[in-house]
Amino acid sequence: MTDSKNINNPVGQGGGQRKKLSRAERQNNGPHRNLDRQGAADRKAELVRKMREKARAAEDAGQASDGTARS
């Protein structure tokens, strides 16, 4: 099978021509990227929230131990 170097002229690939990609899609910035970015932002927000909760719990535990030491 002969492979063409031109993405819009797939020789021997079968199925006809491929969709012509926009410049953004060729740079991997297609419409799917927005969903990927949103998912990453959601995961980061969740991670930050969990870290803040842990820090708050550790801070509260530290204050509780300081309070018992003073009594």
Buried (B, 14 or more C-beta within 10 A) or exposed (E): EEEEEEEEEBEEEEEEEEEEEEEEBEEEEEEEEEEEEEEEEEEEEEEEEEEEEEEEEEEEEEEEEEEEEEE
